């Protein structure tokens, strides 16, 4: 999977809630593994809210990014 495939990929938390889309992926340059992803939270058209998710909080990556945590969209 290319980096461009990750950008704007939908992110779903462990409760099945679509929380936003992938904005940035940060890699470990030595190993090539994902350290964290930055998510543009879907809080409305004028929102710039973002959430940083670590690799350990990611359950699966296929057509969407599935998290093994709940993200509080009200904060």
PyMOL CGO cylinders between C-alpha atoms (Angstrom):
from pymol import cmd
from pymol.cgo import CYLINDER

trace = [
    CYLINDER, 0.00, 0.00, 0.00, 1.36, 3.41, -0.97, 0.3, 1, 1, 1, 1, 1, 1,
    CYLINDER, 1.36, 3.41, -0.97, 1.40, 6.43, 1.33, 0.3, 1, 1, 1, 1, 1, 1,
    CYLINDER, 1.40, 6.43, 1.33, -1.09, 8.17, -0.97, 0.3, 1, 1, 1, 1, 1, 1,
    CYLINDER, -1.09, 8.17, -0.97, -3.56, 5.34, -0.27, 0.3, 1, 1, 1, 1, 1, 1,
    CYLINDER, -3.56, 5.34, -0.27, -3.58, 6.32, 3.43, 0.3, 1, 1, 1, 1, 1, 1,
    CYLINDER, -3.58, 6.32, 3.43, -4.32, 10.00, 2.90, 0.3, 1, 1, 1, 1, 1, 1,
    CYLINDER, -4.32, 10.00, 2.90, -8.02, 10.79, 3.29, 0.3, 1, 1, 1, 1, 1, 1,
    CYLINDER, -8.02, 10.79, 3.29, -8.77, 7.18, 4.30, 0.3, 1, 1, 1, 1, 1, 1,
    CYLINDER, -8.77, 7.18, 4.30, -11.82, 6.97, 6.57, 0.3, 1, 1, 1, 1, 1, 1,
    CYLINDER, -11.82, 6.97, 6.57, -11.12, 6.26, 10.26, 0.3, 1, 1, 1, 1, 1, 1,
    CYLINDER, -11.12, 6.26, 10.26, -13.60, 4.34, 12.43, 0.3, 1, 1, 1, 1, 1, 1,
    CYLINDER, -13.60, 4.34, 12.43, -13.29, 3.99, 16.21, 0.3, 1, 1, 1, 1, 1, 1,
    CYLINDER, -13.29, 3.99, 16.21, -13.99, 0.82, 18.21, 0.3, 1, 1, 1, 1, 1, 1,
    CYLINDER, -13.99, 0.82, 18.21, -17.66, 1.75, 18.62, 0.3, 1, 1, 1, 1, 1, 1,
    CYLINDER, -17.66, 1.75, 18.62, -18.17, 1.89, 14.85, 0.3, 1, 1, 1, 1, 1, 1,
    CYLINDER, -18.17, 1.89, 14.85, -18.28, 5.67, 14.75, 0.3, 1, 1, 1, 1, 1, 1,
    CYLINDER, -18.28, 5.67, 14.75, -16.72, 7.32, 11.68, 0.3, 1, 1, 1, 1, 1, 1,
    CYLINDER, -16.72, 7.32, 11.68, -14.52, 10.00, 13.23, 0.3, 1, 1, 1, 1, 1, 1,
    CYLINDER, -14.52, 10.00, 13.23, -12.75, 11.53, 10.25, 0.3, 1, 1, 1, 1, 1, 1,
    CYLINDER, -12.75, 11.53, 10.25, -10.03, 10.96, 7.68, 0.3, 1, 1, 1, 1, 1, 1,
    CYLINDER, -10.03, 10.96, 7.68, -6.27, 10.38, 7.75, 0.3, 1, 1, 1, 1, 1, 1,
    CYLINDER, -6.27, 10.38, 7.75, -4.38, 13.67, 7.39, 0.3, 1, 1, 1, 1, 1, 1,
    CYLINDER, -4.38, 13.67, 7.39, -0.77, 12.61, 7.99, 0.3, 1, 1, 1, 1, 1, 1,
    CYLINDER, -0.77, 12.61, 7.99, 1.13, 9.37, 8.59, 0.3, 1, 1, 1, 1, 1, 1,
    CYLINDER, 1.13, 9.37, 8.59, 4.35, 9.51, 10.61, 0.3, 1, 1, 1, 1, 1, 1,
    CYLINDER, 4.35, 9.51, 10.61, 6.82, 6.68, 10.01, 0.3, 1, 1, 1, 1, 1, 1,
    CYLINDER, 6.82, 6.68, 10.01, 9.88, 5.38, 11.81, 0.3, 1, 1, 1, 1, 1, 1,
    CYLINDER, 9.88, 5.38, 11.81, 12.55, 6.15, 9.20, 0.3, 1, 1, 1, 1, 1, 1,
    CYLINDER, 12.55, 6.15, 9.20, 14.78, 3.28, 10.33, 0.3, 1, 1, 1, 1, 1, 1,
    CYLINDER, 14.78, 3.28, 10.33, 12.19, 0.49, 10.25, 0.3, 1, 1, 1, 1, 1, 1,
    CYLINDER, 12.19, 0.49, 10.25, 9.54, 1.89, 7.90, 0.3, 1, 1, 1, 1, 1, 1,
    CYLINDER, 9.54, 1.89, 7.90, 6.78, 1.15, 10.44, 0.3, 1, 1, 1, 1, 1, 1,
    CYLINDER, 6.78, 1.15, 10.44, 3.98, 3.54, 11.32, 0.3, 1, 1, 1, 1, 1, 1,
    CYLINDER, 3.98, 3.54, 11.32, 4.54, 5.51, 14.54, 0.3, 1, 1, 1, 1, 1, 1,
    CYLINDER, 4.54, 5.51, 14.54, 1.29, 7.45, 14.47, 0.3, 1, 1, 1, 1, 1, 1,
    CYLINDER, 1.29, 7.45, 14.47, -1.40, 8.89, 12.24, 0.3, 1, 1, 1, 1, 1, 1,
    CYLINDER, -1.40, 8.89, 12.24, -2.99, 12.31, 12.46, 0.3, 1, 1, 1, 1, 1, 1,
    CYLINDER, -2.99, 12.31, 12.46, -6.74, 12.35, 11.84, 0.3, 1, 1, 1, 1, 1, 1,
    CYLINDER, -6.74, 12.35, 11.84, -8.78, 15.33, 10.62, 0.3, 1, 1, 1, 1, 1, 1,
    CYLINDER, -8.78, 15.33, 10.62, -11.82, 14.94, 12.87, 0.3, 1, 1, 1, 1, 1, 1,
    CYLINDER, -11.82, 14.94, 12.87, -15.22, 15.26, 11.21, 0.3, 1, 1, 1, 1, 1, 1,
    CYLINDER, -15.22, 15.26, 11.21, -16.64, 17.99, 13.46, 0.3, 1, 1, 1, 1, 1, 1,
    CYLINDER, -16.64, 17.99, 13.46, -18.10, 20.24, 10.78, 0.3, 1, 1, 1, 1, 1, 1,
    CYLINDER, -18.10, 20.24, 10.78, -17.03, 22.19, 7.76, 0.3, 1, 1, 1, 1, 1, 1,
    CYLINDER, -17.03, 22.19, 7.76, -15.11, 24.90, 9.64, 0.3, 1, 1, 1, 1, 1, 1,
    CYLINDER, -15.11, 24.90, 9.64, -13.44, 22.64, 12.20, 0.3, 1, 1, 1, 1, 1, 1,
    CYLINDER, -13.44, 22.64, 12.20, -9.68, 22.14, 12.15, 0.3, 1, 1, 1, 1, 1, 1,
    CYLINDER, -9.68, 22.14, 12.15, -9.73, 19.61, 15.00, 0.3, 1, 1, 1, 1, 1, 1,
    CYLINDER, -9.73, 19.61, 15.00, -7.20, 16.80, 14.76, 0.3, 1, 1, 1, 1, 1, 1,
    CYLINDER, -7.20, 16.80, 14.76, -6.41, 13.70, 16.80, 0.3, 1, 1, 1, 1, 1, 1,
    CYLINDER, -6.41, 13.70, 16.80, -3.08, 11.86, 17.00, 0.3, 1, 1, 1, 1, 1, 1,
    CYLINDER, -3.08, 11.86, 17.00, -3.40, 8.07, 17.05, 0.3, 1, 1, 1, 1, 1, 1,
    CYLINDER, -3.40, 8.07, 17.05, -0.44, 5.85, 17.91, 0.3, 1, 1, 1, 1, 1, 1,
    CYLINDER, -0.44, 5.85, 17.91, 0.30, 2.57, 16.14, 0.3, 1, 1, 1, 1, 1, 1,
    CYLINDER, 0.30, 2.57, 16.14, -0.85, 0.60, 19.21, 0.3, 1, 1, 1, 1, 1, 1,
    CYLINDER, -0.85, 0.60, 19.21, -4.31, 2.20, 18.93, 0.3, 1, 1, 1, 1, 1, 1,
    CYLINDER, -4.31, 2.20, 18.93, -4.81, 0.91, 15.36, 0.3, 1, 1, 1, 1, 1, 1,
    CYLINDER, -4.81, 0.91, 15.36, -6.63, -2.41, 15.09, 0.3, 1, 1, 1, 1, 1, 1,
    CYLINDER, -6.63, -2.41, 15.09, -6.58, -2.89, 11.31, 0.3, 1, 1, 1, 1, 1, 1,
    CYLINDER, -6.58, -2.89, 11.31, -5.92, -1.06, 8.06, 0.3, 1, 1, 1, 1, 1, 1,
    CYLINDER, -5.92, -1.06, 8.06, -7.72, -2.22, 4.90, 0.3, 1, 1, 1, 1, 1, 1,
    CYLINDER, -7.72, -2.22, 4.90, -10.28, -0.06, 3.06, 0.3, 1, 1, 1, 1, 1, 1,
    CYLINDER, -10.28, -0.06, 3.06, -10.61, 1.99, 6.26, 0.3, 1, 1, 1, 1, 1, 1,
    CYLINDER, -10.61, 1.99, 6.26, -8.54, 2.46, 9.40, 0.3, 1, 1, 1, 1, 1, 1,
    CYLINDER, -8.54, 2.46, 9.40, -10.14, 0.62, 12.34, 0.3, 1, 1, 1, 1, 1, 1,
    CYLINDER, -10.14, 0.62, 12.34, -9.13, 1.72, 15.82, 0.3, 1, 1, 1, 1, 1, 1,
    CYLINDER, -9.13, 1.72, 15.82, -9.19, -0.29, 19.03, 0.3, 1, 1, 1, 1, 1, 1,
    CYLINDER, -9.19, -0.29, 19.03, -10.06, 2.84, 21.04, 0.3, 1, 1, 1, 1, 1, 1,
    CYLINDER, -10.06, 2.84, 21.04, -13.07, 5.14, 21.34, 0.3, 1, 1, 1, 1, 1, 1,
    CYLINDER, -13.07, 5.14, 21.34, -12.52, 8.74, 20.26, 0.3, 1, 1, 1, 1, 1, 1,
    CYLINDER, -12.52, 8.74, 20.26, -14.46, 11.42, 22.14, 0.3, 1, 1, 1, 1, 1, 1,
    CYLINDER, -14.46, 11.42, 22.14, -15.78, 13.75, 19.45, 0.3, 1, 1, 1, 1, 1, 1,
    CYLINDER, -15.78, 13.75, 19.45, -17.19, 16.16, 22.06, 0.3, 1, 1, 1, 1, 1, 1,
    CYLINDER, -17.19, 16.16, 22.06, -13.88, 17.37, 23.43, 0.3, 1, 1, 1, 1, 1, 1,
]
cmd.load_cgo(trace, "trace")
